[in-house]
Amino acid sequence: MRERRMMAVSRDVRHGERLHRMLVAELSGAGCFRPAAARTAAYGAFILASYAAAYAALLTGPGVAARALAIFVLAFISVQAGFLSHEAGHGAITRDRRVADLLGQVFHTLLTALCYSYFRHIHRLHHPHCNDRGRDPDMQSEFVSMYLQSALTKTGLGRLISRHQGVLIWILIGLQGFTLKIDSLQFLRRNPRSTRVDQCVVLLHYALWLVPPVLLLGAADALLNYALMTVLIGFYTGMIFVVNHVGTRVIEPDESISFFQQEISVTRNLGASRLHDFVFGGVNNHIEHHLFPSMPTARLRSARRITRAFCGRHGIAYREMSWFAAAREVTRHFNAMSAFVP
């Protein structure tokens, strides 16, 4: 019986690998892996110009409305900068690692203080082990419970939060901007030799946000501006990334499954309009991004149509919904896990 089960699993894995190769060939024929250099250059220029303009406006000490607008723009553009760095980190912009690292340091470390080396570290673990409760770092949290075993072992503050996480998650994501910055600095402290570039660049970030603003606006206003921007960054990133995988299938540590089957069963796509592509940085096409991480963001929209049709032909479930429907699924999942917290 055990041998037959293992043989069936092996056949399923080989079938998944064959489907993945077939889809890659179809997408290659449609040009979905072609570089998108012009789009990337324009996108990068837009980010840098918008960030500089909003930062300069904030230094003038504008009125409340203009100040709020500048902070909002800076938060929005900071997340957009992270999207571009994310694309570079996957080799979707250039295969030249030095150029990709330069883009990552500028658009992630300098503009957002989420250090590029730390981002690369956690993201390299997430992608090949997506929703694997034993190996995906995004599944691990001291405070919320995304799977049964996590809920059963919660203690202290984590237990209290997990009991009410269906509601609290939508409030606590506002703190994510701070936790990512703190986690980045802790990663640099633990890896001083391999993160020297990050250390220098993140110092430039904090100098940019503490020296001119403090001199021109005063310490209180400078710190308030930075804190408000970081809170907005947390809400923006949280609203995007919490709905990508939470509430889908949880992969067990000893489970044998093909890359294709795993990625498509633990990922959901959101809206398919060009506005969605812009606001979500392309990760609304998250199934395609996870199946083909090195595909340029500008090509994901076309790849989505082909992948959806491919899945339909082969009887493969393709999870696609609005952001609000995804948020409801996430909330239901968190509420379900809350019931197991001791």
N, C-alpha and C positions, 0 to 999 in steps of 0.2 A: 504493500500500500504506500509506504513512504517513498519507495523508488519511483512508483508511477506518478506520485505527486511532484517529485523533483523533476521528472522528465517533462511533465506538463508545464511546470514553471519555466524550465529551460526553453521549451517551444515558444512560450509566450514572450520570453525575453528576445529570442531570435526574431520572432515576428515583429516585435516593436522596433528592433534595430533595422529590419528590412523596410518597414514603413518610413522610418526616419530618413533612410538613404533615398527612397523614392521621392519623398517630399523635398529633400535638398536638391535633387536633380530637377524637379519641376520648378522650384524657385530660382535656381541658377539659370535655367532656360528663359525665365521671365525677367532676368536682370536684377533680381532683388538683392544681390550681394555686391552690386557695383558701388564704388565710393560715391559720396555726395559732397565733394569738396566745396563747391560753390555755396550750397546751403549751409554747411558747417561754418564757413568763413563769415557769411552774413549773420548767422546766429550768434557767433562769438563776438562780432563787432557790436551787434545790438545789445548784448549783455554788458559789455565793457562800457559802452557809451551811456546806457541807462543807469548803471551803477554809479559811474562818475558824476553824472548830472544830479542824481538824487542825493548823493553824498555831499556834493558842493552846495546844493540847495539847503540841506540840513545845517551846514556850517554857518549859514547866514542868520540863524536864529529866527526863522519865519514864524508867522502866527500859528495858532493851533491847527487850523484846517490844512495849511500848507505843510506844517510839520508832520501831521498825521499821514498826509499823502506821500511825503518823502519816505517816511518809515515803512509804509505799506509797499511802495515801489521797491525799496531796498530788500525787504523780506522776500517779495515775489521774485526779484531778479537773483537773489542769492540762491534760491532753490533752482531756478533755471540754470544758474552757473553749475550747480551740482549735477544737473542732468547732462550738461555737456561734458563734464569731467567723467561722469559715469560711462558715457559713450566712448570717451577716449580710453578709459581703463579696460574696456572690452576689446580694444583693437578695432573698433568700428569706424574710427576716423583715419587712423594711420597704423601701419604695421611697424613703424619705427618707434621702438620703445622709448627712446630718448625724447622724441617729440610728444608722445603720449604722456610721458611723465611730466614734461614741462606744462602741458595743458592742464593736467591734474593738479599740479602745484599752484598754478595761477587761479584756476576756476574753482578749485575746492579749498585748498589750504589758505590762500591769500584772501579770497573773497568771502569765505564762509567760516573759516577756522575749524571745519571738519577736515582733519589732516588726511591728505591723500593716501599716505601709507596705511593708516588705520582703516580707511574706507576699503582699500584694496584687500587688506587682510580679512576683514569680515565678509566681504563680498565674494572672495574666492572660496570661502567655506560654504556660503549660502547657495550659490548656483548649482554645484554638482550634487548637493544634498538637500534640495528644497523640500521643506516640510518633513524632513527626517527628524523625528523627535530626539534622536541621540546625537546627531551631527550638525544640524542646521542651527547656527548661533541665533538666528532670528526667532527660533522657537523657545529660546531660553529667557526667562525673566524672573527676577526675584519677586515681582509685584503682581503680575497677572498670570493666569493659567490658560494655556492654549491647547493642552491635551490632558487626559485623565490623570496620568501619573504625576504631572506637575501640580494639579489641583490637590491631590491626596497628600502631598508632602509640604504644602505651604505652612509657614509658621509666622508668628509676629505680625508685622505690618503687611507683609505679603498675603497672609491669610485674611486680614481685614479687608484689604483692597479687592482680593479675588472674590470674596463673597458678594461684592457689589460691582464687579467689573463691567457688567453690561452697560451700566450708566457711567461709571467713573472713567472708562477708557476714553470717552469722547471729551472728557475734561482734562485728563492727565496727558493727553498727547501734546498739549500746549507746553509741557515741560521738556519735550523731546529735543528741542533745540539746545537746551542747556545740557542735557545728559549726553548728547552726542559730542559736544565740545569737551566736556569733562572726560568722557571715555577716550577721546582722542589724545588729550594731554597725558592721561594715565598710560596709554599705549606708548607714547614717546618716552615717558619715564622708564618704562620696562624695557624698551629697545633703543637705548641712546645711540649706539653705534650705527645702526641701520637706518636711522631716521634723522640724520643731521640736516638734510635739506629741509625736511618738514619743520624742524626746530627753528631754523632761521626764518623760514617763510611765515610761520605762525606768529613769530615775534613781530614781523612786519604788519601782520593783520591787527594785532592788538595795539601796536604803535599807531597805526592808521586810525583806530577807533578810540584811542585814549588820549593821544598827545594833542593833535589839532582841536578836537572837540572840547577837551578840558580847558585848553588855553583860550578858546574863543567863546565857549558857552558856559563854562564852569563845570565842576565835577558832577554835580547833581543832575543837570540836564544831559550831560554826556552819557552818564551811566543809565539814566532813564531811557534815552533814545536807544541805546544798545540792548537793554533788557526788553523793551517793547518789540524791537525788531526780532530778537531771538524767540520770543513767545510766538509771534506770527509765523516765523519759520517753522517752529514746532507744530503748529496747527496745520500749516500747509503740507509739510512732509507727512505728518501723521494721517491726514485725511486721504492722502494718495496711497501710502504704502500699507496701511492697516487692512485695506480691502483687497489686496492682491492675492493673498493666500489663506488668511485666517478663515476658518469655517469650511475649508475644503478637506480633502483626504489627508490623514496623518500617516506618514510612512513609518513602519516599525523598523527598529535597528537591524533585525535579521531578515527583513523582507527582500526577496529577489525580484527586481523589476527593471525593465529597460529604461534608459534615459528618456526616450520618447514617451513611454507610458507614464512615467513619474511626472515629468514636467507638465504634460497636458491634463493630468488628473488633479493636480494640486494648484492650478493657476486659473484665474478668471480674467476675462477681458471686460473692459468698460466701454463707454460710448465711442463711436467710430467717426465722429465728425472731425474736421480740421481744427475746430476750437478745442475739442478734447485732446487732440494730438499736441497742441500748443500748451495748454494748461497742465497736462499730465506728462509733458516731456517725452511723449511717445510710449510711456509705460502703461497707458491704457490698452495698448496692444501687447499685453504682458505674456500671453501664451507664445506669441511669435518671438518676443525678446528672450524668453527662457529657452525656447527650442533652438534659437539661432542668436546667441549673445553678440556675435561679431557683426551682425547685420546693421548697417547704418540706420539710424532712427528714421531718416527720411524715406526709407524703403519699407518700413514695417506696415504701413497702411496698405500697400499693394500686397505684401506677403499675407496679410490678414485675410483678404478675400480668397486668395489661393488656398491657404491653410484651412479655412472654414469649409470650402468646397471639397477639399481632399478628405477631411474628416467625415463629411456627409457621405461621400462615396464609399468610405470604408467602415461606416457604422461606428465611428468614434465620437463619444460625447464631447462637445465643444461648449465650454461654459462662457456665456456672453450675456451681460446684463447692464442696467443703468447703475450709476454710483449709488443711488438711494436703495435699490434692490440689494446691492452688495452689502451696504451698510446694515440693512436689516438682517441679512444672513450672518454677518459678523456679530451683531448684537445678540441674536438667538444663540449662536455658538458660545459666546462668553457667558450668557445666562445659563446655558446647559452645563458648562464646566463649573460654574459657581455652586451648583447643587452637590458637587463632590468634595467641596472644601470642608475639612473637618471643623 
